[in-house]
Amino acid sequence: MARWYVIRAGQYIQAHHGKKLAEHDGDDITNYLKEIEGLDRIQDWQFRQIVDALQQLFLLIEEPWAVKSPKRGRVFA
């Protein structure tokens, strides 16, 4: 499963080439997820995998708006 997190995070980064991760905010992620959600080929479990991968990515680079949740382990602020 970790391999797919890396793939999903990489897809996000590629979709935003030219913009540093430190410059991203919640709007960038929301817009990306709306685009992905609109694709017919994405199943619910895949969408959740993308969300989880992005949460891990932004926690890894310690973005101040990415916070951990005691119930789910991690969420976006």
Secondary structure, DSSP 4 states (H G I P E B T S, - for coil): -HHHHHHHHHHHHHHTTTS-GGG--HHHHHHHHHHHHT-TT--HHHHHHHHHHHHHHHHHTT-TTEE--TTTS-EE-
